[in-house]
Amino acid sequence: MRQFGLIGRTLSHSFSQTYFNQKFYSLGLAGHTYDLFELASIGELPALLAAHPQLVGLNVTVPYKESVTTYLDELAPSARRVGAVNVIERRPDGSLLGHNTDVVGFRESVRQFFPAPSGSRALVLGNGGAAKAVVVALNDLGIAHWTVTRNPMDAGLTYDDLTPPLITGHQLIINATPLGTYPHTDQCPRLPYEALSAHHYLYDLVYNPAETLFMQRGQAAGAHTKNGFDMLQRQAEAAWDIWNGR
């Protein structure tokens, strides 16, 4: 038996279990399972691992992508570069190695979505583990960007700084916050949506629902939109390769 799973605080929105169990079925891997493990705090991870000795790999979602590093034995270069972990590899000796596949997942997905003309700029909404991976990916692609947060003490911009002229000057806007995730589908980042146009590209890391309010408001203004399901698939396949030593 090879067991895999996802850890996070609330997981009712996640498609990861369905994705991997369908993968196991299609590959004829009868001895593989993928389970959801909701943890009230990341401090519950050691007990989870002790209770499930057959666990060989875990995905990590909000809000533990950064705090989980305390419980790992080593970080792979991908995770050190981002400062966040979304994949845990449990090695044969029981040690835990943290990886980050969000970077490659987002980078390759947005490369297909956004034409990235010379001098293009992006806004990254949020500053959690997912946002940090997005920033690294944008650096890889040579796209200048600002991070937008609610806290004026953070480096970057706040939502109060998002004036219509500033929005006009940033073609790519990425929602790297959980806002709009099922069941809170009536929520979206606070933007001057009236400043959007057909020149804008809105990428939402949220994939449940398939069309978030952030995307709907962008579409109403003529903007191009994409949800995070393609990123989910790409990062999941990269995780699968890690767990299988590829």
Secondary structure per residue as TSV (DSSP state, phi and psi in degrees):
chain	resnum	aa	ss	phi	psi
A	1	M	-	360.0	129.2
A	2	R	E	-117.0	119.9
A	3	Q	E	-109.4	138.7
A	4	F	E	-130.1	169.4
A	5	G	E	-174.2	178.6
A	6	L	E	-124.5	133.2
A	7	I	E	-113.6	142.3
A	8	G	E	-176.1	-179.7
A	9	R	S	-83.1	-48.3
A	10	T	-	-131.1	133.0
A	11	L	-	-126.6	12.6
A	12	S	T	-64.5	-21.1
A	13	H	T	-83.7	-14.1
A	14	S	-	-79.0	141.3
A	15	F	-	-102.0	1.9
A	16	S	H	-60.9	-41.8
A	17	Q	H	-62.7	-46.0
A	18	T	H	-62.0	-43.1
A	19	Y	H	-59.8	-50.2
A	20	F	H	-74.0	-38.3
A	21	N	H	-66.6	-33.8
A	22	Q	H	-66.4	-37.3
A	23	K	H	-63.6	-45.1
A	24	F	H	-61.1	-40.7
A	25	Y	H	-64.5	-44.5
A	26	S	H	-67.9	-28.0
A	27	L	H	-91.9	-2.2
A	28	G	T	69.7	31.7
A	29	L	-	-94.4	78.5
A	30	A	T	-65.5	-25.7
A	31	G	T	-91.9	20.5
A	32	H	E	-118.1	138.8
A	33	T	E	-135.5	155.6
A	34	Y	E	-134.7	123.7
A	35	D	E	-125.1	159.6
A	36	L	E	-101.7	131.7
A	37	F	E	-126.2	101.2
A	38	E	E	-83.0	124.4
A	39	L	-	-114.7	127.7
A	40	A	S	-67.0	-28.6
A	41	S	S	-149.3	156.4
A	42	I	G	-68.1	-17.4
A	43	G	G	-63.3	-13.1
A	44	E	G	-82.9	-4.8
A	45	L	H	-61.7	-46.7
A	46	P	H	-57.8	-40.5
A	47	A	H	-66.1	-37.9
A	48	L	H	-61.3	-45.6
A	49	L	H	-65.3	-39.5
A	50	A	H	-64.6	-35.2
A	51	A	H	-79.1	-14.9
A	52	H	-	-130.5	73.9
A	53	P	T	-63.4	-16.8
A	54	Q	T	-87.5	-0.6
A	55	L	E	-68.7	122.4
A	56	V	E	-114.8	-12.1
A	57	G	E	-158.2	143.0
A	58	L	E	-134.0	142.3
A	59	N	E	-94.5	154.2
A	60	V	E	-126.8	130.5
A	61	T	-	-126.2	-176.2
A	62	V	T	-57.7	141.2
A	63	P	T	-106.1	31.8
A	64	Y	-	-108.3	7.2
A	65	K	T	-64.5	-27.2
A	66	E	T	-97.1	-45.1
A	67	S	G	-68.5	-21.3
A	68	V	G	-66.1	-21.5
A	69	T	G	-60.2	-28.1
A	70	T	G	-61.2	-27.6
A	71	Y	G	-99.6	7.4
A	72	L	-	-104.5	152.8
A	73	D	S	-83.1	-27.1
A	74	E	E	-159.1	151.4
A	75	L	E	-114.0	132.6
A	76	A	-	-69.3	160.7
A	77	P	H	-53.5	-36.4
A	78	S	H	-61.5	-40.9
A	79	A	H	-74.9	-37.4
A	80	R	H	-63.3	-37.4
A	81	R	H	-64.7	-38.3
A	82	V	H	-87.4	-36.9
A	83	G	T	84.3	22.3
A	84	A	-	-154.6	155.8
A	85	V	-	-126.2	133.3
A	86	N	S	-124.1	-0.6
A	87	V	E	-138.5	130.5
A	88	I	E	-114.9	130.1
A	89	E	E	-106.8	120.3
A	90	R	E	-95.3	109.3
A	91	R	-	-79.0	163.6
A	92	P	T	-54.7	-29.5
A	93	D	T	-83.6	3.5
A	94	G	S	90.4	-7.7
A	95	S	-	-73.7	156.6
A	96	L	E	-113.7	125.4
A	97	L	E	-115.7	124.3
A	98	G	E	-93.5	137.6
A	99	H	E	-126.4	166.7
A	100	N	-	-131.0	114.0
A	101	T	-	-105.9	-0.6
A	102	D	H	-63.3	-34.2
A	103	V	H	-61.3	-54.2
A	104	V	H	-65.9	-35.4
A	105	G	H	-61.5	-48.8
A	106	F	H	-71.9	-43.9
A	107	R	H	-57.6	-48.0
A	108	E	H	-72.3	-31.0
A	109	S	H	-70.5	-47.4
A	110	V	H	-71.0	-27.0
A	111	R	H	-60.7	-34.7
A	112	Q	H	-79.0	-20.0
A	113	F	H	-97.2	-41.4
A	114	F	-	-108.8	124.4
A	115	P	-	-68.6	-16.2
A	116	A	-	49.5	61.3
A	117	P	-	-64.1	159.6
A	118	S	T	-55.4	131.8
A	119	G	T	82.2	7.0
A	120	S	-	-68.3	151.0
A	121	R	E	-131.6	155.4
A	122	A	E	-130.7	155.1
A	123	L	E	-115.7	130.3
A	124	V	E	-109.2	112.2
A	125	L	E	-87.0	114.8
A	126	G	-	112.7	161.5
A	127	N	-	-141.4	23.5
A	128	G	S	-81.7	-164.7
A	129	G	H	-60.9	-39.5
A	130	A	H	-66.9	-41.7
A	131	A	H	-62.8	-37.9
A	132	K	H	-63.3	-37.8
A	133	A	H	-66.9	-39.2
A	134	V	H	-61.4	-43.1
A	135	V	H	-60.7	-44.0
A	136	V	H	-61.9	-42.6
A	137	A	H	-63.0	-41.9
A	138	L	H	-64.3	-37.7
A	139	N	H	-61.1	-42.7
A	140	D	H	-59.0	-37.2
A	141	L	H	-86.7	-4.8
A	142	G	T	72.1	28.5
A	143	I	-	-100.3	116.6
A	144	A	E	-65.4	148.7
A	145	H	E	-158.1	159.4
A	146	W	E	-119.7	145.6
A	147	T	E	-95.0	137.4
A	148	V	E	-116.9	125.3
A	149	T	E	-133.5	172.4
A	150	R	S	-82.9	-18.4
A	151	N	-	-97.1	116.6
A	152	P	T	-65.8	-12.6
A	153	M	T	-82.0	-15.3
A	154	D	S	-76.8	153.6
A	155	A	S	-68.4	145.0
A	156	G	S	108.7	-151.6
A	157	L	E	-107.8	161.4
A	158	T	E	-109.2	168.7
A	159	Y	G	-63.8	-25.7
A	160	D	G	-67.9	-20.5
A	161	D	G	-81.8	-8.7
A	162	L	-	-83.4	76.3
A	163	T	-	-81.1	160.3
A	164	P	H	-52.8	-44.0
A	165	P	H	-61.9	-37.7
A	166	L	H	-66.7	-41.6
A	167	I	H	-60.7	-42.6
A	168	T	H	-58.7	-33.8
A	169	G	T	-85.2	2.0
A	170	H	-	-127.4	104.7
A	171	Q	-	-73.4	-32.7
A	172	L	E	-107.5	125.0
A	173	I	E	-126.7	123.2
A	174	I	E	-114.4	122.7
A	175	N	E	-87.2	104.3
A	176	A	-	-107.5	23.0
A	177	T	S	-103.4	166.7
A	178	P	-	-80.0	-0.5
A	179	L	T	-57.8	128.5
A	180	G	T	97.2	-6.9
A	181	T	-	-67.9	139.6
A	182	Y	T	-52.7	135.0
A	183	P	T	-92.7	6.9
A	184	H	-	-92.6	58.8
A	185	T	T	-76.7	-5.3
A	186	D	T	-91.9	8.1
A	187	Q	-	-106.2	151.7
A	188	C	-	-159.7	159.9
A	189	P	-	-61.2	151.7
A	190	R	-	-86.6	102.7
A	191	L	-	-131.7	158.4
A	192	P	-	-81.6	80.5
A	193	Y	G	-60.3	-23.0
A	194	E	G	-66.0	-16.4
A	195	A	G	-85.2	-7.3
A	196	L	-	-74.8	158.0
A	197	S	-	-152.8	-174.0
A	198	A	T	-67.5	-9.9
A	199	H	T	-84.3	-7.0
A	200	H	-	-95.7	150.2
A	201	Y	E	-127.2	117.2
A	202	L	E	-107.5	119.0
A	203	Y	E	-112.3	121.7
A	204	D	E	-109.1	120.0
A	205	L	S	-65.7	-21.2
A	206	V	-	-67.2	137.8
A	207	Y	-	-125.3	-2.9
A	208	N	S	-132.2	102.3
A	209	P	S	-79.5	166.8
A	210	A	S	-65.5	-31.4
A	211	E	S	-122.9	107.4
A	212	T	-	-81.3	167.4
A	213	L	H	-62.2	-36.5
A	214	F	H	-55.0	-46.3
A	215	M	H	-68.8	-43.5
A	216	Q	H	-61.0	-42.0
A	217	R	H	-69.8	-32.8
A	218	G	H	-66.8	-44.4
A	219	Q	H	-60.9	-37.8
A	220	A	H	-62.8	-26.0
A	221	A	T	-94.2	1.6
A	222	G	T	95.0	3.2
A	223	A	-	-75.3	154.9
A	224	H	E	-79.7	143.0
A	225	T	E	-136.7	154.4
A	226	K	E	-152.7	139.1
A	227	N	-	-94.6	-179.7
A	228	G	S	-90.0	10.7
A	229	F	H	-67.6	-37.9
A	230	D	H	-62.4	-41.3
A	231	M	H	-61.9	-43.1
A	232	L	H	-55.3	-47.6
A	233	Q	H	-63.3	-44.5
A	234	R	H	-66.1	-43.4
A	235	Q	H	-70.7	-32.1
A	236	A	H	-66.5	-41.0
A	237	E	H	-66.4	-36.5
A	238	A	H	-66.1	-37.5
A	239	A	H	-64.5	-42.9
A	240	W	H	-58.7	-40.6
A	241	D	H	-63.1	-41.2
A	242	I	H	-61.5	-48.4
A	243	W	H	-65.1	-19.7
A	244	N	T	-109.2	16.2
A	245	G	T	68.1	28.3
A	246	R	-	-96.5	360.0
